[in-house]
Amino acid sequence: MRAALIAVLTLLLPLQALAFDTNARTAWVYDVGTGTVLLEKNADRAIPPASMSKLMTVYMLFEAVSDGRLQMDTRLPVSTKAREMAGSTMFLNEQDRPTVEELIKGIIVLSGNDACVVVAEGLAGTEEAFARQMNEKAKSLGMNNSNFANSSGWPHPDHVMSAHDLGILAEHLIDDFPELYKFFALKEFRFDDRAPANRFNRNPLLALGIGADGLKTGHTEEAGYGLVGSAVQGERRVIFVVTGLATEQARAEEAERIAAWAFRDFTMKEVVPQGETVASAPVWLGAKSSVALTTQNGLNVLMPVGAESGVTAEAVYSGPLSAPITAGDRLGMLQIEIPGVGPANVPLIAAEDVAKAGFFGRMRSAAMRLGGEAWQAARQ
């Protein structure tokens, strides 16, 4: 049985109507609180991720700290392979024994390729074994378009990630390790006074005062300039990924534009307050003839600003419902239709207990049902 239309909600035009025109080769923009993808551009295409893939190395390192395999003051040896890494480095040598905390900062702030190799060898023995562990972890996190051949993002034909996967990884870093995630907001780190000019975080958003607190930049000739970023404003967190930009300046400008757009052009609207009754469903053989339906936590919808349009909501359940019913029982769905976007389905639960009817109540219900069937038959 399909319930009658219960509400007409004033929402705004679908997200696609205000799509952002980005110059990035691939892009993915995500509102964390509502699970809304604000922008996708070739987001599942596997491409060279450059140093942005260091986020997986950091994830593996955070996991080792979190489960007690490593402590923040644990010191790890530096191999000749690590010392010989080119590109961005911490300038480590075989006499160094950097701590885990120094390696975390060295990867996040300095983008140290040598630090990544130290971590890989410290956790798995060899970088090749560590890459296999990275691939296993990626699958467990739902990253379906990624393959790792090394720990640093050094160019390799088999080393690829998608913008979507980078966004998934960013969300896991934020959610799984809230105490360690703070390292991504560091603006500078100097290791042992080496190369003092090379101490600044390359993330251009950290200094802008827009709530940015991570995550990682990347660049190679093949991959172009990319960035995985996240920012918080008010109660909203947005994650954004851009890749394939032509210059460092273009990356900075595009990342700032996307962050501003994601916060400025969208707003949260409370569609169903928590605990509010949104429908009433009939109950068969119950102490009450109906039960109030509500949502578990209310319903907030993220919507574009400034372009209103009507959206419908409908309670859907199979009824009449059978007693007994316990408050919190899942009894149906609230289907919200947003033109051009598709339905948003939210479970409907019982707002109250409904006990079974007593003997006389059951007899009365049966009599009413039989009377109704007889009346229907007489009409035919």
N, C-alpha and C positions, 0 to 999 in steps of 0.2 A: 504494500500500500504506500502510496506517495502522499506525504502531507501537503497541505496547501502552501502557497507562497507565504512566507512568514514575514519577510521584510524586503524593502527596497533600500539599499544602502547607497549613500552618496560617496563614490570613490572617484578616481581620476583616470585619465587615459592610460592605456597599457604602456608598459615600460618601453616597448619597441617604438612607440610613437615619439619618444624623446631620445632615441638612440644617439650615442655619442660617436662622433666621427673622429676616429683616432688614426694617427699616422703610423702606429706601431704595426709590425708584421703580424704579431699575435697579441691578444689581450684577453684578460679575464678580470672582471670587477664583481665583488661579492659583498653583500651586506650580511654580516655574521649573525646578528640577532634574529633576523627573520628568515635566513636561509635563501635570500633572494639574489639571483644572478642579475646584476644590473647591465652587464655588457659582456658579450662573447664575440671574439673575432679569431677565427682559426684556433680556438682555444684547446682543441684536442689534437692538434698537429704536433707530432714529435719533432723537435728541433734541437740544435746544439744549445745547451743552457749556460755555457761558460761558468763563471764563478757562482751563479745562482744555485748550482747543484751542490755547493758547499753546505747549503741548508740541510741536506740529508746527512752529511758528516756531522754537523752540529747536533742534529736530532739523535744520532747514534751515540754521540758523546754525552748529551744530556741524559739519555736513557741509562747509560752506564753509571753516571753520577747518581741518578735517582734510585737505581736499584742496589747501590752500594758497591758495585764492582770497582769504582774509582772514587776517590775523595778529591775535593777541590785543591788540596795541597799535594796530591800524588804527583811525583815527578816521572817523566817519561824520557827514554833515551832518544837521541837523534842519530839516525843512520846516515851513511854517505848518500844514499838515494834521496833522502829528505833534504840534505844540505845542497845537493846538486839541482834541486828544482828551480826552474826559471820563473819569470813573470813576477807577480806580487809575492813577497816573502816577508818573514820575520827576521831574515838574515841569521838563521840558526846554523850552528856548526856541531861537529861530533862531540865537542867538549860540553855542550849545553845539556841541561836537564830541566827543561821548562815544566812548570806545574800545569795541572789541568786547567786551572783558572787562567793562566797566561795563554794557554793554547786556545781556549774559548775566545778570549779577547783578540788573540792574534788572527783567528779565522774570521771573526765577525767584523772587526774594525780594520785590520790590515789586509784581509783577504789572503792570508798566508798559505801559499801552496805547500811550502815546507811543513807548516803546522798540520795541514791535513794528512800528509804522509806519516808524520809522527803519530797522530791519532789512529790512523788506519793500522799501522804496524803494532801500536800498543794494544789495540783491541782485538786484532785478528791475526797477528803475526806477519802477514804480508798484505800489501795493498790489493792484490788480486783476490785474496780471501775476503777482505773487507768489502770489496765491490760486490761479491756474491751475497754477502750479508745485507748490503744496501738494497739489492734487488729483491731479496726476500721480504725485507721490511716495507719496501714500496708496495708490494702486492698486498701485504696485510693492511696497509693504510688506504687501499682503494685507488692507488695511483696506477692507472692502466696503460699509460702511454709514456712510460719512463724505462730507461735501461742505463745502468751505471757501469762504466769500464774502469773508473778510477775515483779517487776520493776528493779531487780538487776541481773537476770540471775542465781539466786540460784537454784540448781538442783530441777527439778520437771518434772514428766513424760510428762506433757502437754506443757512444755516450749521448743520450738524448733525453729530453723531458718535454712535456707540454705545459703551456701556461696554466691550464686547469690543474694539472698535477702539482705545479709549484704553489698554486693557491691552496690546494688540499694540504700540502706539507706545511705551509705557513700557518694554517688554522690549527693543525695538530701541535706545532711548536708553541703556539699561544695557549691552547687549552690543556695540553698534557704537562707542560712544565712552566706554570705561571711564575714560580720563584726564579727560575733561570732565564726566562724570556727577557728579563730586565736588561741583560747584557746587550741586546740588540739596539738599545737606545743610547749606548755609549758613543760619544762624539769623537773621542780620541783615546789612543793608548800608545805609550812608548815602552818598548821592551828593552830593558837594560841600556837605555840611552843610545840605541843603535838607530842610525838613519833618522834623526829627529824630525826631518821634514816629512817623513813617511809615517805620520802618526794619526792622521785624520780619517775618520769614517767617510767613505765615498758616497754614502746615502745623502743625496742633496736635500731631502725633505726634513731631516732632523733639526735643522736650524731655522725652519720657517715659522715655528709656533702654530702649526695646524693640527697638533695632536699626534704627529707621526712618531712611532716608537720602534720601527724596524722596517725592513728586514735585511735585504742584501741586493747589491748591484752585481752586474756581470758584463764582461766585454771580451770578445775575440773578433778577429777579422771576419770569420764566417758567421758568427752569431749576431754581430752588431752590438749595440748597447741595450741592456735590459735592466729591469728593476722589479723586485718583489717588495711591495710596501704594505704597510698597515698603519692606520691612524684611528684615533678615538676622538669623537666630539660628542659631548653630552653622554647619552646612554647608547650611542651607536658606535660600532666598530666596523670599518670597511677594510677589506683586503683587496689589493689590486696588483696585477702582473702585466707588464708590457715588455716586449722583446723586439729586436730587429730595428732599432732606431739608428740613425746615421751618425750621430755625434753625441758626446757627453752632454752638451748643452741641450740638444733635442730631447734626450732622456729626462733631464731635470725638468724641462718645461712641460713635457707631456705628462709626467707623473704628477706634477703639481696641478695641471689642468684637470686630470681625471679625479684626483682627490677632491678638488673644489667642486666639481660637477656632482660627484657621488653624494656629498653632504648637502650642497646648496639646492639641488634640483629634486630632491626626494625628502619626504617627510613621513613620519609615523602617524597613523590614524587608528584610534581604538574603535574597532567595529563592534565587538561584543565585550562589554565589561565583565571582569571575572565574577562569577556567581550569578550573572543575570539570566533569567529564564528566557529562552529563545523560542520555545515551542512547548505544547502540551499534547501528550499522546494518550489515547484511550487504553485502559487496562482491563483485561478479561479476568474475572473471578478474583478481583482485588478488593481490599477494604476501602479503597478509593477508586473512583471510576476513571481517573486519569493520573498521569505522573508528569511533573515538570521536567523539561530537558534543558540542560545547560552545557557549557564547555568547561574543560578542566581548568584552564588558566586564562580564560578570556581569549580574545583574538585581536591582535594588532596587525595591520597591513601597511607595508611600505608602498608609497605611491608617488608618482611624479607631481610636482607642484604646478598649479596654475592651469590645469586643463580638465575640468570636471566632466564626468560622464556617469550615467546610471549603471549600477551593478545590482544584480539580484542575488538573494540568498534564500535557500530552500532547505527545510528539514526533511530528511529522507529516512524512513524506518519501516520495518515490517510490523504491521499491527492488525488487531489490537495486541498489545504486549501482555504477556502472561505473568501473573503474580506468583510467588513473591518477587519483589524488586528491592535491591539494596542500593542506597545512595552511592554513586560512583560507578554503578554498572554501565558498561558501554551498550547503548541501545540503538544508535543510528549515526548518521553523518549530517553535518551542516555543509551543504554544497554552495559555494560562492562562485558565481560566474562573472568573470571579468572579460569583457569583449576584447578579442585579440590576444589574450594571455592564456585563457583556459581556466578550468575550475580549480579552486582551492578547497580541499576537503578537510574538515576539522571534526574529530569524533564528538558526538553528543553523548552525554552521560546523564544518569538519573540524578536529579537534584535532591531527592528525598527517598525515604523508604516507603514501600507500599506492601503491606502484609497481605497474605491470602485472606479472602473473605471467610467469615464463619458460615455455618450450615445454612442459616436463613438468607444470608447474603448471596451464597452460591445459588440457592433456589430462585431468588429474585432475579439474578442475572440470567439464569437459564430460561426462566419464564419470559423475560424481556426479549431474549434472543429468539425463542420460539415464536413469540408474538410478532416479532419483526419479520421472520421468515414467512409466517402465514400471511402477513399483510402484503409482502412482496409477491407471494403466489397468487393472491386474489387479484392483484393488479394485472397479472399476465393472462 
